[in-house]
Amino acid sequence: MKIIIKLLSVLTLLISVAWAVTEFTYEPLIVSLGSVAAFIGVFYREKQKRKFYAREQAALFYGKIANDYDERNTQFLKESHINTVKHLKKAIDELDSASVLDLGGGTGINVAAHFFNRTNVTWNYVDASSEMKTAFEKNVEMADFKFTTKMSDLNEFLNSCEEKFDAIVVSFVLTSLPYPFDIKKAASLLKPNGSLIIADIEPEYTAKFPEYTVRVGTEYHSLLVSPVNALDLIEKGLNENLQLKFCQSIKKNDGQRYAYVVHMTQPLV
Ligand SMILES: C[S@@+](CC[C@H](N)C(=O)[O-])C[C@H]1O[C@@H](n2cnc3c(N)ncnc32)[C@H](O)[C@@H]1O
């Protein structure tokens, strides 16, 4: 598509200049000036700074976009977050005190913020990006819940963690990981009846839009994300004896699947 636009702009420029040379009047001159502007526009856009990040560089990517992250929430992303929060609340509402592990917690605005006023909650935050962690720490300054923060790769954290949690939330993180999510390990960190809540972009949407691009000032940053199938996660969870509580696909207005939320629990005994 980009090549076609470039070719068209070159062709229009050549034709309009040829017209202006053969017939030196206002009309072809104005058309020529217009096509020169379009030509410059097309090639200038191409020259704009654009940086690509592999999933191994996700922390770098999220560091670049951390300050702009919360300005980018679409209606459908919000719908996914509302669902995640609803299920997390269900998971801990009955408990006198609850410990939540938030893997790849970002700025905390989308999920953690809904628990800021819960004095009986301990929020354990993990993120690979120091900029995201700083943003989270700023956002929780006024929060009433207890919290811990750790800058760490998700897998490294899971492999070194010995604590158990009432709920683990992994919201829009898995498509950024350079390795498969270790459900076995995550399940082992859940207390009896503990909940694992995962939300992410539907694989068909990720396959269609494999670049997660964010504009920061005049620069464009693109993370090359990878599809993660909810059914695979559920299958792996069931293999680890987790029970499926809920699964929903959030669709766009045209019916296209956009994101999913999966809630699985550890059996009581
Ligand atoms: C799309 S944001 C989601 C943030 C938050 N969970 C939410 O729903 O708003 C993905 C987050 O995962 C973090 N992340 C990406 N790769 C990670 C990894 N390998 N280990 C830990 N965190 C990671 C990023 O730094 C970023 O904060």
PDBQT file of the ligand as one rigid body, heavy atoms in Angstrom, charges set to zero:
ROOT
HETATM    1  C1  LIG A 301       0.424  -3.166  27.679  1.00  0.00    +0.000 C 
HETATM    2  S1  LIG A 301       1.182  -2.834  29.225  1.00  0.00    +0.000 S 
HETATM    3  C2  LIG A 301      -0.104  -3.348  30.362  1.00  0.00    +0.000 C 
HETATM    4  C3  LIG A 301       0.001  -2.655  31.676  1.00  0.00    +0.000 C 
HETATM    5  C4  LIG A 301      -1.121  -2.999  32.672  1.00  0.00    +0.000 C 
HETATM    6  N1  LIG A 301      -1.086  -4.394  33.048  1.00  0.00    +0.000 N 
HETATM    7  C5  LIG A 301      -2.471  -2.619  32.102  1.00  0.00    +0.000 C 
HETATM    8  O1  LIG A 301      -3.310  -3.500  31.860  1.00  0.00    +0.000 OA
HETATM    9  O2  LIG A 301      -2.682  -1.417  31.890  1.00  0.00    +0.000 OA
HETATM   10  C6  LIG A 301       2.350  -4.159  29.380  1.00  0.00    +0.000 C 
HETATM   11  C7  LIG A 301       3.218  -4.039  30.619  1.00  0.00    +0.000 C 
HETATM   12  O3  LIG A 301       3.973  -5.248  30.745  1.00  0.00    +0.000 OA
HETATM   13  C8  LIG A 301       5.307  -4.924  31.065  1.00  0.00    +0.000 C 
HETATM   14  N2  LIG A 301       6.164  -5.994  30.534  1.00  0.00    +0.000 N 
HETATM   15  C9  LIG A 301       6.428  -6.282  29.247  1.00  0.00    +0.000 A 
HETATM   16  N3  LIG A 301       7.263  -7.332  29.155  1.00  0.00    +0.000 NA
HETATM   17  C10 LIG A 301       7.524  -7.720  30.422  1.00  0.00    +0.000 A 
HETATM   18  C11 LIG A 301       8.321  -8.753  30.992  1.00  0.00    +0.000 A 
HETATM   19  N4  LIG A 301       9.024  -9.607  30.225  1.00  0.00    +0.000 N 
HETATM   20  N5  LIG A 301       8.362  -8.875  32.332  1.00  0.00    +0.000 NA
HETATM   21  C12 LIG A 301       7.653  -8.015  33.125  1.00  0.00    +0.000 A 
HETATM   22  N6  LIG A 301       6.888  -7.012  32.639  1.00  0.00    +0.000 NA
HETATM   23  C13 LIG A 301       6.823  -6.865  31.307  1.00  0.00    +0.000 A 
HETATM   24  C14 LIG A 301       5.545  -3.598  30.377  1.00  0.00    +0.000 C 
HETATM   25  O4  LIG A 301       6.633  -2.887  30.908  1.00  0.00    +0.000 OA
HETATM   26  C15 LIG A 301       4.205  -2.899  30.557  1.00  0.00    +0.000 C 
HETATM   27  O5  LIG A 301       4.158  -2.146  31.731  1.00  0.00    +0.000 OA
ENDROOT
TORSDOF 0
